[in-house]
């Protein structure tokens, strides 16, 4: 949110880092340094994985920015499985070590949200999903519909989402966290102008995936 301060290391991991520090300190002081070493190593490793750097949000109101740090692995046009009509789908693949933070691809209002478990049917297409899928439909003030869908790859870590249906959200605003990667589909209008190609590396909140088309803007 505007004006809200976020530390470079996510608060989600602060308690665990503190516990590891205490174990490392007291282990080295009262038991043996070998006991402390694993915890001293885990502290910087976890700090790296749970980093939450600031990003320069582009001053382009019609830009669709990447929601995550990832690589573009596919771009195609297909029926949108969440809302009626066709959409361009930009498929993003996060690496294990990519920044976990998720950001909103656009400014607008959250119209609907779906939390689908394996075997649940998609809202439009009736085929069941094979893995946990969390999706949000965001509508811009100009009436453009954007859907971001997270396909979880981990059995142990589930995506954390911080936005609710009916809430307004800003372009590039922090809105969740995906620990240790996932596949992300970004569905955008078919008349949007693409700014990326397959193989591109993108950064959350700062890389422009596409530009919405409005002749009067």
C-alpha positions as CSV (number, residue, x, y, z in Angstrom):
1,X,0.0,0.0,0.0
2,X,1.2,3.6,-0.6
3,X,3.4,4.9,2.2
4,X,3.6,1.5,4.0
5,X,7.1,0.4,4.9
6,X,8.2,-3.1,4.1
7,X,11.5,-4.5,5.5
8,X,14.0,-6.0,3.1
9,X,13.5,-9.4,4.7
10,X,9.9,-10.5,5.0
11,X,8.4,-10.4,8.5
12,X,7.1,-13.9,7.9
13,X,10.5,-15.3,8.7
14,X,11.7,-13.0,11.5
15,X,10.7,-15.3,14.4
16,X,12.4,-18.3,12.8
17,X,15.6,-16.3,12.2
18,X,15.6,-15.2,15.8
19,X,15.1,-18.8,17.0
20,X,18.0,-20.0,14.8
21,X,20.2,-17.1,16.2
22,X,19.4,-18.1,19.8
23,X,20.1,-21.8,19.1
24,X,23.4,-20.9,17.3
25,X,24.5,-18.6,20.0
26,X,23.8,-20.8,23.0
27,X,24.9,-23.9,21.1
28,X,28.3,-22.4,20.5
29,X,28.6,-21.1,24.0
30,X,27.5,-24.0,26.0
31,X,27.6,-27.2,23.8
32,X,30.0,-27.1,20.8
33,X,30.5,-24.9,17.8
34,X,29.6,-27.8,15.5
35,X,26.1,-27.6,16.9
36,X,25.8,-24.0,16.0
37,X,27.2,-24.1,12.4
38,X,24.1,-25.4,10.7
39,X,22.0,-22.6,12.2
40,X,24.6,-19.9,11.4
41,X,24.4,-21.1,7.8
42,X,20.6,-21.3,7.7
43,X,20.2,-17.6,8.8
44,X,21.7,-16.0,5.7
45,X,20.2,-18.7,3.5
46,X,16.6,-18.0,4.8
47,X,17.3,-14.2,4.7
48,X,18.2,-14.6,1.0
49,X,15.1,-16.6,0.1
50,X,12.7,-14.3,2.0
51,X,14.1,-11.1,0.7
52,X,11.5,-8.5,-0.4
53,X,13.3,-5.8,-2.4
54,X,11.6,-2.5,-3.4
55,X,10.7,-2.3,-7.1
56,X,10.4,0.8,-9.4
57,X,6.8,0.7,-10.6
58,X,6.5,2.1,-14.1
59,X,4.5,5.3,-14.4
60,X,2.3,3.8,-17.1
61,X,-1.4,3.4,-16.0
62,X,-2.2,1.1,-18.9
63,X,0.8,-1.2,-18.3
64,X,0.3,-4.8,-17.1
65,X,3.4,-5.5,-14.9
66,X,4.7,-8.9,-14.0
67,X,3.3,-10.2,-10.7
68,X,6.4,-12.2,-9.9
69,X,10.1,-12.7,-10.7
70,X,10.0,-15.4,-13.3
71,X,10.7,-16.5,-16.9
72,X,8.1,-16.3,-19.7
73,X,7.6,-19.8,-20.9
74,X,4.6,-19.5,-23.1
75,X,2.3,-16.9,-24.7
76,X,-1.0,-18.0,-26.4
77,X,-4.6,-17.0,-27.0
78,X,-7.3,-19.3,-25.6
79,X,-10.7,-19.3,-23.9
80,X,-10.3,-17.8,-20.5
81,X,-11.1,-20.5,-17.9
82,X,-12.4,-18.0,-15.3
83,X,-14.5,-15.4,-17.3
84,X,-16.3,-15.5,-20.6
85,X,-14.4,-14.8,-23.8
86,X,-10.9,-15.3,-25.1
87,X,-7.7,-13.9,-23.5
88,X,-4.0,-13.8,-24.1
89,X,-2.3,-16.0,-21.5
90,X,1.2,-15.2,-20.5
91,X,2.6,-18.2,-18.6
92,X,5.4,-17.5,-16.1
93,X,7.6,-20.0,-14.4
94,X,9.3,-19.0,-11.1
95,X,12.6,-20.6,-10.1
96,X,13.2,-22.0,-6.7
97,X,15.4,-19.0,-5.8
98,X,13.2,-16.2,-7.2
99,X,11.8,-13.5,-4.9
100,X,8.7,-14.9,-3.3
101,X,6.7,-11.7,-3.3
102,X,3.6,-11.4,-5.5
103,X,2.5,-8.0,-6.8
104,X,-0.6,-6.8,-8.6
105,X,-0.3,-6.7,-12.3
106,X,-2.6,-3.7,-12.6
107,X,-4.7,-1.1,-10.7
108,X,-8.3,-1.9,-10.2
109,X,-10.9,-3.7,-8.2
110,X,-10.9,-7.4,-7.3
111,X,-14.1,-8.7,-8.8
112,X,-13.8,-12.4,-7.8
113,X,-11.4,-14.9,-6.4
114,X,-11.1,-18.7,-6.7
115,X,-9.4,-21.2,-4.4
116,X,-9.5,-24.5,-6.3
117,X,-8.3,-27.8,-4.8
118,X,-7.1,-30.7,-7.0
119,X,-10.1,-32.2,-8.7
120,X,-12.2,-29.0,-8.5
121,X,-13.7,-27.8,-11.8
122,X,-12.7,-24.5,-13.4
123,X,-15.4,-21.9,-13.4
124,X,-15.8,-21.8,-17.3
125,X,-14.1,-24.9,-18.6
126,X,-15.4,-28.0,-16.8
127,X,-12.1,-29.9,-16.7
128,X,-10.8,-30.4,-13.1
129,X,-7.5,-28.8,-11.9
130,X,-4.6,-31.1,-11.1
131,X,-3.1,-29.0,-8.3
132,X,-3.9,-26.2,-5.9
133,X,-4.9,-23.1,-7.9
134,X,-5.5,-19.6,-6.5
135,X,-6.8,-17.0,-8.9
136,X,-8.0,-13.4,-8.8
137,X,-10.0,-11.4,-11.3
138,X,-9.0,-7.7,-11.3
139,X,-11.0,-5.2,-13.3
140,X,-9.5,-1.8,-14.2
141,X,-11.3,1.5,-14.1
142,X,-11.5,1.3,-17.9
143,X,-13.3,-2.1,-17.7
144,X,-10.4,-4.3,-18.7
145,X,-10.3,-7.7,-17.1
146,X,-7.1,-9.2,-15.9
147,X,-6.9,-12.6,-14.2
148,X,-3.8,-13.9,-12.3
149,X,-3.8,-17.6,-11.6
150,X,-1.2,-19.3,-9.4
151,X,-0.6,-23.0,-9.9
152,X,1.1,-24.3,-6.9
153,X,4.1,-26.8,-7.3
154,X,4.8,-27.4,-3.6
155,X,3.0,-29.8,-1.3
156,X,4.3,-28.1,1.8
157,X,4.0,-24.4,1.0
158,X,0.8,-22.8,-0.1
159,X,0.6,-19.3,-1.7
160,X,-0.3,-16.5,0.7
161,X,-2.8,-14.0,-0.7
162,X,-3.5,-10.7,1.0
163,X,-6.3,-9.3,-1.1
164,X,-10.1,-9.9,-0.9
165,X,-13.0,-9.7,-3.3
166,X,-14.2,-6.1,-3.5
167,X,-10.9,-4.6,-2.5
168,X,-9.1,-2.0,-4.7
169,X,-5.5,-2.7,-5.5
170,X,-2.7,-0.6,-7.0
171,X,-0.4,-1.4,-9.9
172,X,2.6,-3.2,-8.5
173,X,1.2,-3.4,-5.0
174,X,2.3,-6.3,-2.8
175,X,-0.5,-8.7,-2.6
176,X,0.9,-12.1,-1.5
177,X,3.7,-14.5,-1.4
178,X,4.7,-17.8,-3.1
179,X,7.3,-19.7,-1.3
180,X,9.8,-21.7,-3.5
181,X,8.2,-21.0,-6.8
182,X,5.1,-21.8,-8.8
183,X,3.6,-21.5,-12.3
184,X,1.6,-18.3,-12.9
185,X,-0.9,-17.6,-15.7
186,X,-1.7,-13.9,-16.4
187,X,-4.8,-13.6,-18.6
188,X,-5.1,-10.2,-20.4
189,X,-7.4,-8.8,-23.1
190,X,-6.8,-10.1,-26.7
191,X,-6.2,-6.5,-28.0
192,X,-3.4,-5.8,-25.5
193,X,0.0,-5.0,-27.0
194,X,2.6,-7.5,-25.8
195,X,6.0,-6.2,-24.5
196,X,7.6,-9.6,-23.8
197,X,8.5,-12.7,-25.7
198,X,9.0,-16.3,-24.6
199,X,12.3,-16.7,-22.8
200,X,12.4,-13.2,-21.3
201,X,13.2,-12.8,-17.6
202,X,10.8,-10.5,-15.8
203,X,10.8,-8.7,-12.5
204,X,7.7,-8.4,-10.2
205,X,6.2,-4.9,-10.3
206,X,8.6,-3.4,-12.7
207,X,8.7,-5.4,-16.0
208,X,5.9,-4.5,-18.3
209,X,4.3,-7.6,-19.8
210,X,1.8,-5.8,-22.0
211,X,0.0,-2.5,-22.6
212,X,-3.8,-2.2,-22.6
213,X,-5.3,-0.6,-25.7
214,X,-7.4,2.5,-25.2
215,X,-7.4,5.0,-28.1
216,X,-8.7,7.8,-26.0
217,X,-6.0,7.6,-23.3
